[in-house]
């Protein structure tokens, strides 16, 4: 009996699937398209492949998590900025000089009516600091 091949391939619609015929259920769901559906489908196929390979070896598979692309892959660079929406609909800009070290900003520069303005403010501030080699206080970066 031939051994089924378990590798990640794409169908005609560029959806992820396994060469053995496994197709993630999320691709066939009814309703509007879900944000991240292609990433979830690819993750499901890779988990399927891991399960099959580890079963053949007799070991437990390593599961992928939704945080996987964001944890442990890249070192955080400082200074950095973040934007989030508050309960009143305004956008809040936060700047960091280091891990857990938030930079104090005036309320006028901290809250914005739209996210694009908040993002641009943070991008310009952090970009200038990185280009000059200083932190948000103007001190040389360590």
C-alpha positions in Angstrom: 0.0 0.0 0.0 1.5 3.4 -1.0 2.3 5.8 1.7 0.2 9.1 1.6 2.3 12.2 1.2 1.7 15.0 3.8 2.9 18.3 2.5 1.4 21.8 2.3 0.0 22.6 -1.2 -2.4 25.1 -2.7 -5.6 24.5 -4.6 -6.8 26.6 -7.6 -8.1 29.3 -5.3 -4.7 29.5 -3.5 -6.2 27.9 -0.3 -3.9 25.8 1.8 -4.5 22.0 1.9 -2.5 18.8 2.3 -1.4 16.6 -0.6 -3.2 13.7 1.1 -6.5 15.5 0.5 -7.0 17.1 3.9 -8.8 20.4 3.6 -9.4 22.7 6.7 -13.1 23.0 7.6 -12.8 26.8 8.0 -12.5 27.1 4.2 -16.0 25.6 3.8 -17.9 27.7 6.4 -21.0 29.6 5.5 -21.3 33.4 6.0 -19.0 36.3 5.4 -15.3 35.9 5.0 -13.4 35.8 8.3 -10.3 37.9 8.8 -7.3 35.7 8.9 -9.0 32.7 7.3 -6.0 31.9 5.0 -3.6 32.0 8.0 -5.9 29.8 10.1 -6.3 27.3 7.2 -2.6 27.2 6.7 -2.1 26.6 10.4 -4.7 23.8 10.4 -2.9 22.1 7.5 0.5 22.4 9.2 -0.9 21.0 12.5 -2.4 18.1 10.4 1.0 17.5 8.8 2.8 17.6 12.2 0.2 15.2 13.7 0.7 12.7 10.9 4.5 13.0 10.9 4.7 12.7 14.7 2.2 9.7 14.7 4.5 7.9 12.2 7.5 8.6 14.6 5.5 7.8 17.7 5.9 11.2 19.4 3.5 14.0 20.3 3.1 16.9 17.8 4.0 20.5 18.7 0.9 22.6 18.3 0.9 26.0 16.8 -0.8 28.9 18.6 -2.4 32.1 17.3 0.4 34.0 18.9 3.1 32.1 17.1 3.9 34.7 14.5 4.3 37.4 17.2 6.2 35.6 19.9 9.9 34.6 19.9 10.5 35.4 16.3 11.7 39.0 16.4 13.5 41.0 19.0 11.5 44.1 20.1 13.1 47.4 19.0 12.9 50.4 21.2 11.7 53.1 21.1 8.4 51.9 19.8 4.8 53.1 19.5 1.3 51.6 19.8 -2.1 52.8 18.9 -5.4 51.6 20.4 -9.0 52.8 20.4 -10.6 54.0 23.6 -14.2 53.6 24.8 -15.1 57.1 23.6 -13.9 56.3 20.0 -10.8 58.3 20.1 -7.3 56.8 19.4 -4.7 56.7 22.1 -0.9 56.8 21.2 1.5 55.1 23.6 5.3 55.3 23.3 7.8 53.0 25.0 11.5 53.5 25.7 12.0 49.9 26.8 10.2 46.8 27.9 7.5 48.1 30.3 8.9 51.7 30.2 6.1 53.9 28.9 7.0 57.5 27.8 4.8 60.3 29.2 3.0 62.3 26.5 0.8 65.4 26.8 -2.9 64.6 26.6 -3.1 66.8 23.5 -0.5 64.7 21.6 -1.7 61.4 23.1 -5.3 61.3 21.9 -6.4 61.6 18.3 -9.7 61.6 16.4 -8.6 59.0 13.9 -6.1 56.2 13.9 -4.2 57.4 10.9 -3.2 60.6 12.7 -2.3 58.7 15.8 -0.2 56.2 13.8 1.6 59.0 11.9 2.4 60.8 15.1 4.0 57.7 16.6 5.7 56.7 13.4 7.3 60.1 13.0 8.4 60.3 16.6 9.9 56.8 16.8 11.4 57.1 13.3 13.2 60.3 14.3 14.5 58.8 17.5 15.7 55.6 15.7 17.4 57.6 13.0 19.2 59.8 15.4 20.2 56.9 17.7 18.4 58.3 20.8 15.6 57.2 23.0 12.4 59.3 23.4 14.1 61.5 26.0 16.9 62.4 23.6 19.5 60.3 25.5 21.8 58.0 23.4 20.4 54.5 23.2 22.1 51.7 25.1 
